[in-house]
Amino acid sequence: MESSEIRPERHPDSDNSTDARPRTADVRVCDVLVIGGGPAGSTASTLLARDGWNVVMLEKDAHPRFHIGESLLPQNMPILQRLGVHDAVRDCSTLKLGADFPNDDGGYEVFDFSKSFRPQPEYSFQVKRADFDKILWDNAVAAGVDGRDRTKVDRVDFGDDGAITVHAGGLRYQPRYLLDASGRDTFIGGKLGLKRKNPRHASAAIFSHYRGVQRREGRDAGNVSIYRHSHGWIWVIPLSGGVTSVGAVCFPDYLKQRKGNQEEFLMQTLMGVAELDERMEGAERVAPIHVTGNYAYECTRMHGRHWSLLGDAYSFVDPMFSSGVFLAMKSAEDCAAMVDGILRDPKREAALQRQFQRYFDRGLDEFKWFIYRFTSPTMKHLFANRRDVFGVERAVVSMLSGDVFEARPILRRLRIFRAIYAITSLGMSGRALAAWRNRRRQLGVEMREETLHGDAP
Ligand SMILES: Cc1cc2nc3c(=O)[nH]c(=O)nc-3n(C[C@H](O)[C@H](O)[C@H](O)COP(=O)(O)OP(=O)(O)OC[C@H]3O[C@@H](n4cnc5c(N)ncnc54)[C@H](O)[C@@H]3O)c2cc1C
C-alpha cells in the first residue's frame, strides 16, 4: 500500500487510546463503529482512523469474497489516490477508457472519458470485487482500524439519551458515532423503517463470469459495453485474467416468464442481442450464475442522532452507469470529514448532517434522471446520434464519469440536454408514449428480492 503503513496519533478528543477498550466486562467503547466492510465502510474507516479516531469496523463475511459492482468511474480515481491504494488496484484490474452503447448502424458509440467537459482522470478500472474489497479492507486495518470480519451486527439499540449500543459477535460496543455501510442489507434503514422501494425502477439481475468473450479492439478493449434488450439492459465488463462479467438486468414480468434453468434463461436473453451473440460465441462460463433483486430504493433520511447511512445502505440506483461504487466511496469520504467535524464539535451535528444530505442528494439526482429514461426511445435516439451542441455531449461524458458534485458548469449543460430530450420526445411522441405505457405495465409486477446461487460449471 502506498501511504497506509503509518499508524496515526490518536485524536486528543478520542475516547480511547487503544482499540475498542473494554469499559465493563463486555462493553467496548470506541469513537466510531462501522457496520460493513465493503467500499463505503473501508473508505470511511480508513479516513477516520487517519484523523486519529478509534474506529471499529465489523464485517459479516471474510475477504476476499465475491461481490457484484465491478466497473468503476474516473471520479473514483482521486479517491483511490487519497486512500493510497490506486496502484495496488491498478495492478489487478483492467484499464477502462470509456463506456460504449449500440448505435443504429449495428455498431457502437463510445463515450470516451478523455472527452469530458472539464479535466479529470481519463481512465478508470474494471475490478474483481474480491480483490478490490480486500485491498480496501487491508488498507483500513493498516491505517489502525480495528477490523473484525466474520462478525455480523445483530442488533443496534438507540437510547433516549442518544447512546448507541451495537451487538455483534457476542460483544456490545458503545460508539460515539455509528456508520451503517451494510450495503443492500440496509441494516439501520430496515430496522427503523426508513427504506422506500423506488416504484420507478424495479428490476432484477442475472449474471456470471465467462472466459473467451470477444473484446473490443485497441483503445476500446477495456470499455464497459451496455446493450438494451426488450426487457431491460445488459452489461459486458472485461476483467483481468481473460474473464468477462456479463449480466442482464430485466424487468420483473420478463423474469416471471422464465422457463428452463437459470443458465438457459440467461443465455436466451444474451443471445437475443445479435452483436453479443457474436461476441460470446464459444465463451465458457467460469463462475456460478447469480440472480439478485436489483430494484432501486432509498432511505427517507441519511442521518439521525449520532448515526449516518453510507453507500447502498442509504440509496441504490440502477447500476447501468456503473455509479454504485463511486457513490459509496464518495459518500464515505465526505461523511468521514463530516463525522470528524461532529466529533470535534458535537454542537454542529444537525447542521453538518443537513448540509451533507442536501449536497449528496443533488449529485445522486443527476444519475437518476438519466437512469429513469435510459431505455426510452428518445434516449436511445439521442445516445445513438450525438452532437456536442454547447458542450452538452462532453457534459454527458462528465456525468458518465461521475463528475456531478460541485459541477455547476456541467449541470448547466445537462439542463440543456434535458430540454433537448423534451423536444425530441415531442417529435417522437407516438413511440415515446407507447414505451412509457409498456414500462408502466412492466413495473406493475412486483419483484421479490432473492439471491440464488446457481450450480458452478
Ligand atoms: C446487478 C448489479 C450490478 C452492479 N454493477 C455495478 C457496477 O458495474 N459498478 C458499480 O460501481 N456498482 C455496481 N453495482 C452497485 C455496487 O455493487 C454497490 O453500489 C456497491 O457495492 C456499494 O458499496 P457499499 O460499500 O455501500 O456496499 P457493499 O459493497 O454491499 O458492502 C456492504 C458490506 O456490508 C456487509 N454487511 C451487511 N450486513 C452486515 C451486518 N449486519 N453486519 C456486518 N456486516 C454486514 C456485507 O457483507 C458487505 O460486505 C451493481 C449492483 C448490482 C445489484
The ligand as a Gaussian input file, in Angstrom:
#p B3LYP/6-31G(d) Opt

LIG

0 1
 C      -26.566000      -6.320000     -10.536000
 C      -25.692000      -5.224000     -10.035000
 C      -24.663000      -4.727000     -10.826000
 C      -23.842000      -3.686000     -10.349000
 N      -22.840000      -3.189000     -11.136000
 C      -22.083000      -2.143000     -10.711000
 C      -21.006000      -1.629000     -11.483000
 O      -20.707000      -2.116000     -12.569000
 N      -20.302000      -0.589000     -10.986000
 C      -20.574000      -0.030000      -9.767000
 O      -19.930000       0.927000      -9.358000
 N      -21.579000      -0.526000      -8.995000
 C      -22.323000      -1.554000      -9.431000
 N      -23.299000      -2.068000      -8.613000
 C      -23.536000      -1.435000      -7.323000
 C      -22.466000      -1.847000      -6.285000
 O      -22.493000      -3.237000      -6.130000
 C      -22.763000      -1.168000      -4.962000
 O      -23.211000       0.147000      -5.179000
 C      -21.528000      -1.114000      -4.039000
 O      -21.048000      -2.398000      -3.774000
 C      -21.917000      -0.395000      -2.739000
 O      -20.876000      -0.463000      -1.801000
 P      -21.221000      -0.466000      -0.225000
 O      -19.921000      -0.466000       0.466000
 O      -22.221000       0.569000       0.059000
 O      -21.971000      -1.865000       0.000000
 P      -21.426000      -3.350000      -0.199000
 O      -20.362000      -3.392000      -1.222000
 O      -22.623000      -4.205000      -0.449000
 O      -20.786000      -3.728000       1.199000
 C      -21.597000      -3.914000       2.340000
 C      -20.895000      -4.868000       3.279000
 O      -21.623000      -4.923000       4.490000
 C      -21.614000      -6.257000       4.975000
 N      -22.765000      -6.406000       5.896000
 C      -24.075000      -6.363000       5.587000
 N      -24.837000      -6.511000       6.689000
 C      -23.966000      -6.646000       7.730000
 C      -24.136000      -6.835000       9.137000
 N      -25.360000      -6.934000       9.715000
 N      -23.037000      -6.955000       9.913000
 C      -21.780000      -6.864000       9.363000
 N      -21.573000      -6.701000       8.039000
 C      -22.644000      -6.574000       7.230000
 C      -21.718000      -7.087000       3.711000
 O      -21.244000      -8.406000       3.919000
 C      -20.840000      -6.287000       2.740000
 O      -19.505000      -6.747000       2.724000
 C      -24.090000      -3.134000      -9.060000
 C      -25.106000      -3.660000      -8.261000
 C      -25.903000      -4.692000      -8.736000
 C      -27.003000      -5.229000      -7.855000

